[in-house]
Amino acid sequence: MSDNIKITSDSDFSKTMTFLKRSRRKARIGEQADEIGHQCVKELQKVTPKDSGLTAESWDYQIAINGKITSITFINTNIQNGLNVALLLEFGHGTPSGQWVEGQDYIEPSIRKVYLDAINRKWKELTRL
């Protein structure tokens, strides 16, 4: 009994090779998106205004790859009285005593910083070739 496997075909494997190349490309894109997502969460945890620290520790992300489009969604799971605390800190909110607490623009600048760093690293890598 032989352990060898033999495959024969009367056709070429162009469709299979295209599928494998796309799969490999998607895996690399997924890895890069995962790295960016992880870095953004670390940055968001660092810059989130802290009282108890619960909001800062409640950041996470999800990656979706749909055809040629890859998206990263950032999530903060600290919900108090049905309200997302991270968004209250970002956009401002009223207090029970009727005072207004001004928001702090911290989410978008943090994500932008990580994205720009990733783009600059990729550009340097591409221009070295």
N, C-alpha and C positions, 0 to 999 in steps of 0.2 A: 504494500500500500504506500502510495507516494503522498508527500505533503505539498507537492507543487499544485498550483492552480493555473489553468490555461484558459484564456478567454480569446475567442476569435470573433471577428466581425467583418461583414461585407461593406460596412459603412465607416465613415470617419467619426471621431469622437469630438467634433467641434462643439456641439451643443453641451456635452458634458464638460468640456474644458472651459467654455464660457461660464457655465454654472459655477464651477469650482473657483474660477478667478473672481467672479462677483461675490461669492461667499467669503473668500479670503479678504477681499476689499471691505466688505461689511463688517467682518470681524475686527479689522484694524480700525475702522471708523468707530465701532462700538467701544474698543479699548481706549481710543482717544477721547471719546465722549465721556467714558467712565472716569478717566483721569481728570478731565475738566470739571465734571460734576463734583468729584471728591474735593478738588482744590477750591471750588466755589463754596462748598459747604464749610470747609475749614475757615475760609475768609469770612463768610457770613457769621460763623460762630464767634470769630474774633471781634467783629465790628458791631454786632447786635448790642444795643443798649442793655445793660444788665442791672437788674434789681435782685431777683432770686437766681438768675442764670438759666431758668427753665426755658425761656424762649430761645436763647442762644443754643442750647443743647437740643432743641427740637427740630433742627434743620435736616432735611434729607433731599434726595433727588430721584427722578425716574427718567429713564432713557427710552425713547421710542424711535425705531427705524422703520420708515414706511417708504419703500422704493428708494429714491435718491435723497429723501429728506430725513435728516436725523434731528431730533429735538430733545432738549433736556428741560424738564420741568422741576422747579425748585418748590419744595413743600415745607411748611412749618406747621407742626402738629399741636402747638400750644394753643388750644381753644378754651377761652374762658367765657362763660355765659353765652355761648354760641358765637363768639367773636374771635377772630384770629388776632392774637396779641401782636405778632410781628407786623401785621398791616396797621394796627392801631399805632404802633411805634413809628412806622414809616409815614403815615398820612396825618397823624394827630387824632385826638379824641377828646370828648367831654368827660368830666368826672361826675360822680353822683352829686357833688356840691355845686355843680353848674360851671365849674372852671373849664377852660380850654387848655389842653396840653398840646403844644406845637409838635408836629411830626419831625422826624429826622430822616433826611434822605440818605439811607445807608444800603439799601438792597441793590438797586441798579448800579451804583458806582462800584460796589464790591464785585458784582458779576462782570461788569465791563472790564475791570482791572485784570481779572483772571483770563478772560477771553483775549484781551489785547496781548497779554504775556504769552499765551499759547500761540496766537497768530505770529508774533515776533519770533518765537522759537522756531516755528515751522518755516517762516520766511528765511531765517538764517540757515536752516537745514537745506532748504531748496536751492539757495544761492551758492552753497558750497559745492554743489555738483558740477 
